[in-house]
């Protein structure tokens, strides 16, 4: 299965999972007198739309390069991540606002059976987080990582709701707002997680150097190519699910231009074969002596 197919399937998994949970949470919150569950339903609803955005971003990012986009369309992925973060932040603010309003409004205690619903939701959302985060790391997708943290944030709000409802049920009258306080606390966790998602995507779109391990692997592979004596500069940019590499390779200064050109092609082909995530490699040939070692 290609990286694109993996990403698309994972995005569909998130869409259908979040849509189902939004309905379940909304009904359970309404009939179970729990705003914390209703807050969960609000977040799951925004998660559906953000997952749809992630799906669109993944499909668009994998379009081939064209005249107007010679480096491809991969940069849309961190842009989609920014929008997903905005959804997360908006849902957190909505939950916080509604929680404060409910704290000030007298209401009945939540129903005990809502704890069973929440327990099942917590387990499912954590499983969903583990599935999506593993896939995001496998294909190095920032938007899928953001989608995974939607699942984790959902689990956090559900845990907060579980604790709040438990306190309300144990302590009884006078503690009806415990699950509202729990939802308010959860909104803070969601905002914090939003920053954790936003920061790497910002680094990606600003071409921040965070690829030291990949650079080391590229240098190591380069030395296996016949005619390459060493490497100098190596710059990497991420575009969608692929990497764009600028590499300075050292070759014998006495060889012909044609031979240097052939070595650069062998190097490029070898790197793309050994590291499939590399979308394009720009090789710059540097003259050197045969005894030069890799820097």
C-alpha positions in Angstrom: 0.0 0.0 0.0 1.4 3.4 -1.0 1.7 6.3 1.5 -1.2 8.1 -0.2 -3.5 5.1 0.1 -2.5 4.7 3.8 -3.2 8.4 4.4 -6.6 8.3 2.6 -7.8 5.2 4.4 -6.8 6.6 7.8 -8.6 9.9 7.0 -11.8 8.0 6.1 -11.4 6.0 9.4 -11.4 9.3 11.3 -14.4 10.7 9.4 -16.7 7.8 10.0 -15.5 7.3 13.6 -16.0 10.9 14.6 -19.4 11.1 12.9 -20.7 8.1 14.7 -19.4 9.3 18.1 -20.8 12.8 17.6 -24.3 11.3 17.3 -23.8 8.9 20.3 -22.4 11.6 22.5 -25.1 14.2 21.6 -27.9 11.8 22.4 -26.3 10.5 25.6 -25.6 14.1 26.7 -29.1 15.3 26.0 -31.0 12.4 27.6 -28.3 11.9 30.4 -28.3 15.6 31.5 -24.5 15.9 30.9 -23.1 19.0 29.3 -19.7 17.4 29.4 -21.0 14.8 27.0 -22.6 17.5 24.8 -19.3 19.3 24.8 -17.7 16.1 23.6 -20.3 15.9 20.8 -19.5 19.4 19.7 -15.8 18.5 19.5 -16.5 15.3 17.6 -18.6 17.3 15.1 -15.8 19.7 14.5 -13.5 16.7 14.2 -15.6 15.4 11.3 -15.1 18.6 9.3 -11.4 18.8 10.1 -10.9 15.1 9.1 -12.7 15.9 5.8 -10.2 18.8 5.3 -7.3 16.4 6.1 -8.6 14.0 3.4 -8.8 16.9 0.9 -5.3 18.0 1.8 -3.8 14.6 1.4 -5.4 14.1 -2.0 -4.4 17.5 -3.2 -0.9 17.3 -1.9 -0.3 14.1 -3.9 -1.1 15.8 -7.3 1.9 15.6 -9.6 4.0 18.7 -10.3 2.8 21.0 -13.1 3.8 24.2 -14.8 2.5 26.4 -12.0 3.7 24.1 -9.2 7.0 22.7 -10.3 7.7 21.4 -6.8 4.3 19.7 -6.5 1.4 20.6 -4.3 2.7 19.2 -1.0 2.8 22.5 0.9 -1.0 22.4 1.2 -0.6 19.8 4.0 0.8 22.2 6.7 -1.8 24.7 5.6 -4.5 22.2 6.2 -2.9 21.5 9.5 -3.3 25.2 10.4 -7.0 25.0 9.6 -7.4 21.8 11.6 -5.7 23.6 14.6 -8.2 26.5 14.1 -11.0 24.0 14.4 -9.5 22.6 17.6 -9.1 26.0 19.1 -12.7 27.0 18.1 -14.2 23.9 19.6 -12.2 24.5 22.8 -13.5 28.1 23.1 -17.1 27.0 22.4 -16.8 24.3 25.1 -15.3 26.8 27.6 -18.1 29.3 26.9 -20.9 26.8 27.2 -19.3 25.3 30.3 -19.2 28.7 32.1 -22.8 29.3 31.1 -23.9 26.0 32.4 -22.0 26.4 35.7 -24.1 29.5 36.3 -27.4 27.7 35.4 -29.0 25.2 37.9 -29.6 21.8 36.3 -30.2 18.2 37.2 -27.5 15.6 38.1 -26.2 13.6 35.1 -27.6 10.1 34.7 -25.4 7.2 36.1 -25.5 5.3 32.8 -23.6 8.1 31.0 -20.5 6.8 32.7 -20.8 3.6 30.8 -21.1 5.5 27.5 -18.1 7.6 28.4 -16.0 4.6 29.4 -16.6 3.0 26.0 -15.8 6.4 24.2 -12.5 6.8 26.1 -11.3 3.4 25.1 -12.3 3.8 21.5 -10.8 7.3 21.1 -7.5 6.2 22.6 -7.4 3.2 20.2 -8.2 5.6 17.3 -5.4 7.9 18.5 -2.9 5.1 18.5 -4.0 3.9 15.0 -3.8 7.4 13.4 -0.6 8.6 15.1 1.1 5.4 14.1 0.1 5.9 10.5 1.1 9.6 10.6 4.6 8.6 11.8 4.8 5.8 9.2 4.2 8.2 6.3 5.4 11.4 8.1 2.2 13.4 7.6 1.7 16.5 9.7 -2.1 16.7 8.9 -2.6 13.1 10.0 -0.7 13.9 13.1 -3.1 16.8 13.8 -6.0 14.4 13.1 -4.6 11.9 15.6 -4.4 14.6 18.3 -8.1 15.3 17.7 -8.7 11.8 18.8 -6.5 12.2 21.9 -8.1 15.6 22.7 -11.5 13.9 22.5 -10.3 11.2 24.9 -9.1 13.9 27.3 -12.4 15.6 27.3 -14.2 12.3 27.8 -11.9 11.5 30.8 -12.6 14.9 32.3 -16.3 14.3 31.8 -16.1 10.9 33.4 -14.4 12.4 36.5 -16.8 15.3 36.7 -19.9 13.1 36.4 -18.5 10.6 38.9 -17.9 13.5 41.4 -21.4 14.8 40.8 -23.0 11.4 41.3 -21.0 10.6 44.4 -21.4 14.0 46.1 -25.0 14.5 45.0 -27.0 17.7 45.3 -24.9 20.8 45.1 -22.3 19.2 42.8 -24.4 19.2 39.6 -21.9 21.5 37.9 -18.9 19.1 38.4 -19.1 17.8 34.9 -19.3 21.4 33.6 -16.1 22.2 35.4 -14.6 19.1 33.9 -15.5 20.3 30.4 -14.0 23.7 31.1 -10.8 22.0 32.3 -10.8 19.8 29.2 -11.0 22.9 26.9 -7.7 24.1 28.4 -6.1 20.7 27.4 -7.4 21.1 23.9 -5.9 24.5 23.5 -2.5 23.2 24.7 -2.6 20.3 22.3 -3.5 22.8 19.5 -0.2 24.5 20.1 1.7 21.2 20.0 0.2 20.5 16.6 0.7 24.0 15.3 4.4 24.3 16.1 5.7 21.5 13.9 3.5 22.5 11.0 4.9 26.0 11.2 8.4 24.7 11.2 7.6 22.6 8.1 6.2 25.6 6.1 9.2 27.7 7.2 11.7 25.0 6.0 13.0 24.6 9.6 15.9 22.1 9.7 14.5 19.1 11.7 15.8 16.3 9.5 19.3 15.5 11.0 18.7 11.7 11.0 17.5 11.7 7.3 20.5 13.9 6.3 22.9 11.4 8.0 21.2 8.5 6.1 21.5 10.4 2.8 25.2 11.1 3.4 25.7 7.4 4.2 23.9 6.2 1.1 25.7 8.7 -1.1 29.1 7.2 -0.2 28.0 3.8 -1.6 27.6 5.3 -5.1 30.5 4.7 -7.4 32.3 8.0 -8.1 31.1 9.9 -5.0 34.0 10.8 -2.8 32.0 12.6 -0.1 29.2 15.2 0.5 29.1 18.8 1.6 25.9 20.8 2.0 22.6 18.8 2.4 19.4 20.7 2.7 15.9 19.1 3.1 12.4 20.6 2.7 9.2 18.7 3.3 6.4 18.9 0.8 3.3 16.9 1.7 4.4 13.3 2.2 7.7 13.7 0.3 11.0 15.4 0.9 12.9 17.7 -1.5 16.7 17.3 -1.2 19.5 19.7 -2.2 22.8 17.8 -2.0 26.4 18.8 -2.8 28.4 15.7 -3.9 32.2 15.7 -4.1 33.7 13.9 -7.2 37.2 13.6 -8.6 38.2 16.9 -10.0 40.0 15.3 -12.9 36.9 13.6 -14.5 35.0 15.0 -17.4 31.7 17.0 -17.2 29.9 14.0 -18.7 31.3 11.6 -16.1 30.2 14.0 -13.3 26.8 14.3 -14.8 26.4 10.5 -14.9 27.5 10.2 -11.3 24.9 12.8 -10.2 22.2 10.7 -12.0 23.4 7.5 -10.3 23.3 9.3 -7.0 19.8 10.6 -7.5 18.5 7.3 -8.6 20.1 5.5 -5.7 18.8 7.9 -3.1 15.2 7.7 -4.4 15.4 3.9 -4.6 16.7 3.6 -1.0 14.5 6.3 0.5 11.1 6.2 -1.4 9.9 9.3 0.6 12.3 11.5 -1.3 10.3 13.2 -4.1 13.1 15.0 -5.8 16.9 15.4 -5.4 18.9 18.3 -6.8 22.6 17.3 -7.0 25.4 19.9 -7.2 28.7 18.5 -8.2 31.8 19.7 -6.2 35.4 19.0 -7.4 37.7 17.3 -5.0 40.6 14.9 -4.5 40.1 11.1 -4.2 41.0 11.0 -0.5 38.3 13.5 0.6 36.1 12.1 3.2 32.5 12.8 4.1 32.0 15.9 6.1 
